[in-house]
């Protein structure tokens, strides 16, 4: 019997845990799952005999190392900053590791040690990063295999609300960590390459610099730039590509409205508000509007919006931004934390809601003197609020990769990511059986 140790049983782990347990008898696995909340683990094991619920501090090396020592494979669903610590334990104890997170410099530095220990540390095997890499590299390798030269690659992903659950004027609900949404784009200029020129977008202009995209049957989307697209040139072997851009998808109007929060200063996470514990949504808004002895918050906010953005007013009114009801548990909070509280109260998934992941790749390439464009789209809708699309698209690639590693179908060692055909082809093929697949459309540009 082979043992899988899963560190963390949060929202994104649900589908992965189900996949592993459903196959545990056939594959002869024991799946040991650790979380601070033992009841959560028990619910996700759901009576499977080969599932073992554990509760200890997975961030404490002295508590996790004995479990790692007895495992054949560790899957870390912990926050990304803890992965290098887990990786060092796995290297010492010669245990394979999977994480869905980006390869950090600290993780990359462990590559040779992992090779020397004879283990594989697979990273970036979720949805974004993960499915984006695998689906893009499949197209890259196909174009290159036919002798084509890629001149432009744009890729967008969005965690959104499914059309049947889209019932608010923001056309959005939180399907992932709300804090990451509130802080998106902060920390420096976003960079990419366009027609051979380096481009930079500062935070104050990020949500104004938008691309418009559409997916047949699902309507229109807007895309804003991710923090850094440049590193993907090396990842994908496209160092000399003239245009490369990665972005996040939202529905039209969201980014324009979100930019109002940025202009007001409500997304700032660098200082604490003196009166945070006494704030209401109305007083929070008033904190960022000019004082006037007679004008109401509504009047001042309309003046701030100006006539050209007045069509956004109803979105903020719907959020309850003008209400004078106390906000709870916000002592010493930053503006971003206060804003997050207001948004979570209105934009959380409700019972019966389903989420949706949308991924769009756009390639342009030259072959035999002609130019072509490929658009590749993936749309996946979640099952329910446990087995969400986010959980399916993050967890299933991890679980399929775990099966491949335990069956010795991956020969690589060291710190890596799934950009090799022998890894991504089987994973993409199996993902298609879960309705996670891409529709491609190719057109010739300027045909004679």
Backbone torsions as a table, in degrees:
resi	resn	phi	psi	omega
1	UNK	NA	135.5	176.4
2	UNK	-101.6	147.4	-174.3
3	UNK	-113.4	129.4	175.0
4	UNK	-108.9	127.8	175.6
5	UNK	-107.4	119.8	179.1
6	UNK	-106.1	119.7	179.0
7	UNK	-99.7	102.3	179.6
8	UNK	106.9	125.1	-177.8
9	UNK	-123.7	37.4	-178.2
10	UNK	-72.8	-167.7	-173.8
11	UNK	-56.9	-41.7	-175.1
12	UNK	-75.9	-9.0	-177.8
13	UNK	-92.5	-11.0	-170.8
14	UNK	-57.2	-51.6	-175.7
15	UNK	-68.7	-36.3	176.8
16	UNK	-61.8	-46.7	-179.4
17	UNK	-62.3	-43.6	178.8
18	UNK	-60.1	-45.6	180.0
19	UNK	-59.0	-47.7	-177.6
20	UNK	-64.6	-41.8	-178.0
21	UNK	-70.2	-38.6	179.7
22	UNK	-63.5	-25.0	-178.7
23	UNK	-105.9	1.8	-172.7
24	UNK	-63.7	-38.6	-179.6
25	UNK	-69.9	-47.2	-178.8
26	UNK	-62.8	-40.2	-176.6
27	UNK	-88.3	-7.8	-178.0
28	UNK	62.9	54.8	178.0
29	UNK	-112.3	150.4	160.3
30	UNK	-111.7	132.5	-177.2
31	UNK	-112.9	109.9	-178.6
32	UNK	-102.5	121.0	-170.2
33	UNK	-119.2	126.4	-175.6
34	UNK	-111.9	133.3	172.1
35	UNK	-156.7	156.5	178.5
36	UNK	-67.1	-23.9	180.0
37	UNK	-104.8	100.2	-176.0
38	UNK	-63.0	-33.8	-178.7
39	UNK	-67.2	-35.7	176.3
40	UNK	-60.5	-44.6	-179.7
41	UNK	-63.2	-44.1	-178.9
42	UNK	-61.2	-39.7	178.7
43	UNK	-64.6	-38.4	-177.9
44	UNK	-76.3	-28.2	173.8
45	UNK	-68.9	-35.2	169.3
46	UNK	53.7	40.2	173.7
47	UNK	86.9	-2.7	178.3
48	UNK	-65.5	127.8	-174.0
49	UNK	-65.5	-29.4	-175.7
50	UNK	-91.4	7.4	172.8
51	UNK	-95.9	136.3	-179.8
52	UNK	-123.8	122.8	180.0
53	UNK	-89.9	128.9	-179.4
54	UNK	-130.3	148.7	175.3
55	UNK	-137.6	108.2	172.0
56	UNK	-153.1	175.4	-178.0
57	UNK	-81.1	97.4	-177.7
58	UNK	-67.9	-11.7	177.2
59	UNK	-85.3	-8.2	-179.3
60	UNK	-97.9	114.7	-176.4
61	UNK	-58.6	-36.7	-177.6
62	UNK	-66.2	-25.7	179.1
63	UNK	-89.1	-33.3	-175.8
64	UNK	-88.0	-27.3	-174.3
65	UNK	-60.1	-41.7	178.2
66	UNK	-59.8	-35.2	177.8
67	UNK	-71.4	-40.4	178.2
68	UNK	-63.0	-39.1	-178.4
69	UNK	-61.5	-30.9	-178.1
70	UNK	-96.1	5.6	-178.0
71	UNK	-102.3	152.5	171.8
72	UNK	-90.4	-25.2	-178.3
73	UNK	-151.8	136.9	174.9
74	UNK	-111.8	135.2	171.5
75	UNK	-115.4	114.8	-178.8
76	UNK	-99.1	113.0	173.9
77	UNK	-105.9	20.8	177.7
78	UNK	-73.2	165.8	172.1
79	UNK	-53.3	144.2	-169.8
80	UNK	-55.9	-31.5	-175.3
81	UNK	-66.5	-16.6	-178.8
82	UNK	-93.7	-8.8	-176.1
83	UNK	-60.6	-42.5	179.8
84	UNK	-60.3	-34.6	177.8
85	UNK	-65.2	-43.6	177.9
86	UNK	-64.4	-39.4	-179.7
87	UNK	-62.0	-38.9	178.5
88	UNK	-63.5	-40.2	175.7
89	UNK	-61.7	-43.8	-178.5
90	UNK	-64.3	-37.5	176.7
91	UNK	-64.2	-47.7	-179.8
92	UNK	-59.6	-38.1	-173.1
93	UNK	-101.4	4.9	175.3
94	UNK	56.2	51.2	-179.6
95	UNK	-121.9	129.8	179.3
96	UNK	-63.0	154.6	-175.7
97	UNK	-139.8	141.6	170.8
98	UNK	-125.5	136.1	169.1
99	UNK	-134.6	148.3	177.1
100	UNK	-87.5	2.5	-169.4
101	UNK	-92.4	164.8	175.3
102	UNK	-59.1	149.9	174.7
103	UNK	-76.3	110.3	178.3
104	UNK	-79.6	162.8	175.3
105	UNK	-56.1	-36.7	179.3
106	UNK	-65.2	-38.3	178.1
107	UNK	-71.6	-43.3	-179.8
108	UNK	-59.3	-33.6	-178.7
109	UNK	-66.8	-14.1	-178.6
110	UNK	-92.0	4.2	-173.3
111	UNK	-56.9	-53.3	-176.4
112	UNK	-65.8	-37.6	178.1
113	UNK	-62.9	-39.4	178.3
114	UNK	-65.5	-41.8	177.5
115	UNK	-62.6	-43.3	179.6
116	UNK	-63.3	-31.7	179.0
117	UNK	-81.9	-7.7	179.0
118	UNK	74.7	29.2	-178.6
119	UNK	-121.1	159.1	175.0
120	UNK	-106.5	130.8	172.9
121	UNK	-117.0	99.4	-177.8
122	UNK	-91.7	127.4	180.0
123	UNK	-122.9	173.9	172.7
124	UNK	53.4	50.0	-174.6
125	UNK	-124.5	33.6	175.5
126	UNK	-102.3	-125.7	177.9
127	UNK	-102.6	-54.9	178.3
128	UNK	-146.2	89.2	16.2
129	UNK	-88.4	149.1	175.6
130	UNK	147.5	-90.4	179.4
131	UNK	-59.0	-34.8	177.1
132	UNK	-59.4	-46.6	178.1
133	UNK	-59.2	-51.5	-171.6
134	UNK	-64.8	-45.7	-179.1
135	UNK	-68.8	-36.8	178.4
136	UNK	-68.6	-44.7	-177.8
137	UNK	-66.1	-30.3	175.8
138	UNK	-60.6	-42.7	178.6
139	UNK	-71.5	-43.4	178.7
140	UNK	-56.3	-49.9	-178.3
141	UNK	-65.4	-34.9	178.0
142	UNK	-66.2	-46.0	179.5
143	UNK	-62.3	-47.3	-179.2
144	UNK	-64.8	-35.2	179.1
145	UNK	-65.8	-24.4	177.3
146	UNK	-92.6	3.1	178.6
147	UNK	88.7	10.7	-179.3
148	UNK	-80.9	159.2	177.1
149	UNK	-119.1	119.6	-178.0
150	UNK	-79.9	127.6	-178.6
151	UNK	-112.3	-14.8	179.2
152	UNK	-152.6	135.9	175.2
153	UNK	-139.6	120.7	175.6
154	UNK	-124.9	137.0	-177.3
155	UNK	-138.6	135.7	-177.1
156	UNK	-135.0	141.8	174.6
157	UNK	-138.4	144.1	176.9
158	UNK	-142.6	134.4	169.0
159	UNK	-93.7	109.2	-169.5
160	UNK	-128.6	-177.0	177.4
161	UNK	-98.0	139.6	-179.9
162	UNK	-64.3	149.9	-177.5
163	UNK	-53.6	-38.5	-177.5
164	UNK	-71.1	-14.1	178.9
165	UNK	-112.3	7.8	-177.6
166	UNK	-85.9	94.2	-172.4
167	UNK	-132.0	28.8	175.6
168	UNK	-136.8	160.2	-173.2
169	UNK	-69.8	-11.8	175.4
170	UNK	-85.1	-11.4	-177.4
171	UNK	50.9	42.3	-175.1
172	UNK	-157.6	144.8	167.6
173	UNK	-142.7	153.3	-178.9
174	UNK	-69.8	122.1	174.6
175	UNK	-117.2	3.3	-177.8
176	UNK	-146.8	-170.5	-176.0
177	UNK	-60.5	114.3	-177.6
178	UNK	-59.4	-34.0	-179.2
179	UNK	-61.3	-40.7	179.2
180	UNK	-63.7	-33.9	178.1
181	UNK	-67.8	-45.2	-177.8
182	UNK	-64.4	-36.0	-175.5
183	UNK	-94.5	3.5	-175.4
184	UNK	-54.3	132.1	174.1
185	UNK	89.4	-5.0	-178.5
186	UNK	-85.1	162.2	173.4
187	UNK	101.0	11.7	177.5
188	UNK	137.8	170.6	-177.2
189	UNK	-71.4	139.3	173.5
190	UNK	-77.7	137.2	-174.6
191	UNK	-127.9	144.6	176.1
192	UNK	-159.0	178.4	178.6
193	UNK	-119.5	132.3	178.6
194	UNK	-133.5	118.6	-179.0
195	UNK	50.9	42.3	176.4
196	UNK	82.2	-1.3	-178.9
197	UNK	-110.0	137.3	175.5
198	UNK	-73.1	134.2	-179.9
199	UNK	-124.7	145.0	-179.1
200	UNK	-133.7	135.8	179.2
201	UNK	-122.6	111.8	176.6
202	UNK	-69.2	160.1	-175.2
203	UNK	-55.9	-38.1	-175.3
204	UNK	-70.5	-9.2	177.4
205	UNK	-118.8	0.0	-172.1
206	UNK	-59.4	-44.5	-174.8
207	UNK	-87.0	10.1	170.3
208	UNK	-104.9	-19.8	-177.5
209	UNK	-93.1	89.3	-168.1
210	UNK	-122.0	145.9	169.7
211	UNK	-104.0	148.7	176.8
212	UNK	-107.9	128.7	-178.3
213	UNK	-135.5	163.2	176.9
214	UNK	-145.3	153.1	175.6
215	UNK	-128.7	125.6	-176.9
216	UNK	-56.5	127.8	179.9
217	UNK	90.9	-12.4	-176.9
218	UNK	-127.1	-1.0	172.3
219	UNK	85.3	-157.1	-171.3
220	UNK	-99.1	152.8	177.0
221	UNK	-139.8	158.8	168.7
222	UNK	-118.5	148.3	-178.7
223	UNK	-124.4	132.1	173.6
224	UNK	-113.2	156.5	-169.9
225	UNK	-72.3	140.4	169.6
226	UNK	-75.8	168.9	-171.3
227	UNK	-56.5	-51.1	-173.6
228	UNK	-144.3	112.5	177.1
229	UNK	-92.4	-14.3	-168.5
230	UNK	-67.7	-33.6	-177.4
231	UNK	-64.7	-20.6	-177.5
232	UNK	-75.2	-14.5	174.2
233	UNK	-60.4	-46.7	179.8
234	UNK	-71.9	-42.2	-179.7
235	UNK	-55.5	-42.5	-175.8
236	UNK	-95.0	3.6	-178.7
237	UNK	67.2	34.4	-177.5
238	UNK	-120.5	46.6	-172.0
239	UNK	-59.1	-30.0	-176.5
240	UNK	-103.0	14.7	-178.2
241	UNK	-67.6	133.2	-177.7
242	UNK	-70.1	-31.0	-177.7
243	UNK	-134.4	124.7	172.5
244	UNK	-144.7	132.3	-171.6
245	UNK	-151.7	135.0	175.3
246	UNK	-124.5	137.5	-175.8
247	UNK	-142.4	171.7	178.0
248	UNK	-111.6	139.4	-176.7
249	UNK	-97.8	140.1	169.0
250	UNK	-139.1	168.4	174.7
251	UNK	-76.7	153.7	179.2
252	UNK	-54.6	138.2	178.4
253	UNK	96.7	-26.8	-177.7
254	UNK	-61.9	-50.0	-174.3
255	UNK	-65.4	-38.6	177.7
256	UNK	-61.2	-42.5	178.9
257	UNK	-71.1	-39.6	180.0
258	UNK	-61.4	-34.4	-179.4
259	UNK	-62.8	-23.9	175.7
260	UNK	-63.7	-43.2	176.7
261	UNK	-59.1	-41.6	-179.6
262	UNK	-64.3	-46.1	179.9
263	UNK	-61.8	-37.5	178.3
264	UNK	-68.9	-29.2	-176.7
265	UNK	101.3	9.4	-173.7
266	UNK	-75.8	-12.1	179.9
267	UNK	-95.9	6.0	-178.5
268	UNK	-70.1	131.4	-179.3
269	UNK	-118.1	17.5	-172.3
270	UNK	-99.2	-7.0	178.7
271	UNK	-145.6	161.4	-178.9
272	UNK	-104.5	141.6	-178.4
273	UNK	-84.8	128.5	-176.1
274	UNK	-59.8	-36.3	-173.8
275	UNK	-106.1	25.4	-173.6
276	UNK	-56.8	-39.9	-175.7
277	UNK	-66.4	-19.0	-177.4
278	UNK	-104.4	2.7	-172.3
279	UNK	-72.4	146.4	163.9
280	UNK	-114.7	165.5	176.1
281	UNK	-54.2	-38.6	-178.4
282	UNK	-66.9	-45.5	-179.5
283	UNK	-70.1	-31.7	174.9
284	UNK	-61.6	-48.0	177.4
285	UNK	-61.3	-44.3	-178.7
286	UNK	-62.7	-25.2	178.3
287	UNK	-61.4	-22.8	-175.5
288	UNK	-112.1	6.8	176.5
289	UNK	-111.6	151.5	-178.2
290	UNK	-61.5	148.7	174.5
291	UNK	-70.6	139.4	172.1
292	UNK	-148.2	133.9	-173.4
293	UNK	-66.8	-22.2	-175.5
294	UNK	-125.7	-24.7	-176.0
295	UNK	-72.8	141.6	178.0
296	UNK	-81.0	167.2	176.2
297	UNK	-60.1	-37.7	179.7
298	UNK	-62.2	-44.3	-179.3
299	UNK	-64.4	-45.8	-178.7
300	UNK	-65.5	-35.7	179.5
301	UNK	-68.6	-38.7	176.7
302	UNK	-61.7	-41.3	177.9
303	UNK	-63.5	-37.1	178.9
304	UNK	-66.7	-41.1	-179.7
305	UNK	-64.2	-36.6	-172.9
306	UNK	71.0	165.3	-173.7
307	UNK	-62.5	-35.6	-174.2
308	UNK	-72.5	-12.0	177.9
309	UNK	-119.0	14.4	-176.1
310	UNK	-65.0	-22.1	178.5
311	UNK	-65.5	-13.8	178.8
312	UNK	-86.5	-11.4	-170.8
313	UNK	-55.3	-43.0	-175.6
314	UNK	-61.9	-29.7	178.9
315	UNK	-62.6	-43.0	-177.6
316	UNK	-74.6	-35.5	175.8
317	UNK	-63.9	-40.8	179.0
318	UNK	-62.7	-34.2	178.1
319	UNK	-66.7	-14.3	-177.1
320	UNK	83.4	25.4	-175.7
321	UNK	-68.0	-16.5	-179.3
322	UNK	-102.0	4.6	-179.3
323	UNK	-78.2	150.5	-178.0
324	UNK	-109.7	36.6	178.8
325	UNK	-96.2	140.1	-175.1
326	UNK	-62.0	142.9	170.4
327	UNK	-92.4	140.2	-170.6
328	UNK	-100.1	145.1	170.6
329	UNK	57.5	51.8	-179.2
330	UNK	-124.9	23.7	-179.6
331	UNK	-60.1	131.8	177.3
332	UNK	63.6	27.1	-177.4
333	UNK	-80.5	153.8	171.5
334	UNK	-82.3	164.0	175.2
335	UNK	-54.7	-41.3	-179.9
336	UNK	-61.9	-37.3	179.2
337	UNK	-69.8	-36.8	176.4
338	UNK	-66.0	-45.7	178.7
339	UNK	-60.4	-42.2	178.8
340	UNK	-58.2	-42.6	179.1
341	UNK	-59.7	-46.0	-179.8
342	UNK	-62.3	-43.6	-177.2
343	UNK	-69.5	-42.9	-178.4
344	UNK	-61.5	-36.6	179.9
345	UNK	-62.3	-25.8	-176.1
346	UNK	-111.7	-24.9	-170.9
347	UNK	-113.1	19.5	176.0
348	UNK	-82.1	154.8	175.5
349	UNK	-63.1	136.9	177.1
350	UNK	-103.1	164.8	180.0
351	UNK	-55.0	129.8	-179.3
352	UNK	91.6	-11.8	179.5
353	UNK	-70.1	150.5	174.0
354	UNK	-125.6	144.0	178.4
355	UNK	-98.6	176.6	-176.4
356	UNK	-149.1	134.4	171.1
357	UNK	-106.2	130.6	175.9
358	UNK	-122.0	130.6	177.2
359	UNK	-130.4	132.3	-179.1
360	UNK	-130.7	124.3	171.3
361	UNK	-110.5	138.1	173.5
362	UNK	-128.0	116.9	178.2
363	UNK	-112.6	144.0	166.0
364	UNK	-125.9	135.8	-178.3
365	UNK	-147.4	161.9	178.8
366	UNK	-114.7	139.0	179.5
367	UNK	-152.6	123.7	177.1
368	UNK	53.5	41.6	175.2
369	UNK	82.4	-1.7	178.2
370	UNK	-113.1	159.4	179.5
371	UNK	-114.4	142.6	-176.5
372	UNK	-136.5	155.6	174.5
373	UNK	-126.0	136.6	173.1
374	UNK	-118.6	126.5	168.9
375	UNK	-112.1	126.7	-178.3
376	UNK	-122.8	121.6	-174.6
377	UNK	-121.3	140.9	171.2
378	UNK	-128.8	126.9	174.5
379	UNK	-126.2	126.0	178.5
380	UNK	-131.9	132.8	179.5
381	UNK	-110.3	136.2	-176.6
382	UNK	-67.5	163.8	179.0
383	UNK	-81.8	-46.1	-178.8
384	UNK	-163.4	-161.8	-175.4
385	UNK	-84.7	-5.8	172.1
386	UNK	-97.1	-54.6	179.8
387	UNK	-96.4	70.7	-178.7
388	UNK	-74.5	167.6	172.9
389	UNK	-62.4	-37.8	177.7
390	UNK	-61.6	-44.0	178.3
391	UNK	-64.9	-42.5	-179.6
392	UNK	-64.5	-46.2	-174.3
393	UNK	-78.1	-24.0	173.0
394	UNK	-82.1	-48.1	-169.0
395	UNK	-80.9	-35.2	-176.5
396	UNK	-67.2	-42.2	175.0
397	UNK	-59.9	-38.1	177.2
398	UNK	-61.2	-47.3	-176.4
399	UNK	-66.4	-42.0	178.7
400	UNK	-64.3	-41.1	176.7
401	UNK	-62.5	-39.1	177.9
402	UNK	-60.4	-43.8	178.2
403	UNK	-60.2	-44.6	-179.9
404	UNK	-62.7	-42.1	-179.5
405	UNK	-65.9	-43.4	-178.7
406	UNK	-69.0	-24.7	177.4
407	UNK	-94.1	11.1	177.0
408	UNK	59.5	36.2	178.5
409	UNK	-92.9	-2.0	176.5
410	UNK	-123.0	123.0	-174.7
411	UNK	-97.0	-9.1	-177.2
412	UNK	-64.8	152.5	172.0
413	UNK	-128.1	162.9	178.0
414	UNK	91.8	-168.9	-178.3
415	UNK	-89.4	118.5	-174.5
416	UNK	-147.0	-176.1	177.1
417	UNK	-143.8	164.7	-167.0
418	UNK	-86.2	70.7	-178.5
419	UNK	-115.1	11.6	178.7
420	UNK	-101.2	139.7	-177.3
421	UNK	-55.3	-37.8	-178.2
422	UNK	-68.0	-14.8	175.5
423	UNK	-98.2	-51.0	-171.9
424	UNK	-75.7	-30.7	-178.4
425	UNK	-61.8	-51.4	178.7
426	UNK	-62.8	-35.3	-179.1
427	UNK	-68.5	-46.3	179.0
428	UNK	-62.9	-38.6	179.1
429	UNK	-62.9	-42.4	-179.8
430	UNK	-73.8	-35.1	177.2
431	UNK	-59.8	-33.1	179.8
432	UNK	-62.7	-27.3	177.9
433	UNK	-72.9	-12.3	176.3
434	UNK	-104.7	18.5	179.9
435	UNK	64.9	31.8	172.9
436	UNK	-115.3	90.2	-174.6
437	UNK	-148.7	166.5	-173.3
438	UNK	-112.0	144.3	172.9
439	UNK	-109.1	121.4	-177.4
440	UNK	-107.7	142.7	174.9
441	UNK	-135.3	124.4	-178.2
442	UNK	-114.4	135.6	178.2
443	UNK	-133.9	147.5	174.6
444	UNK	-85.6	135.1	-179.5
445	UNK	-92.1	132.2	177.7
446	UNK	51.4	51.8	178.7
447	UNK	-65.6	145.3	-179.2
448	UNK	-79.8	NA	NA
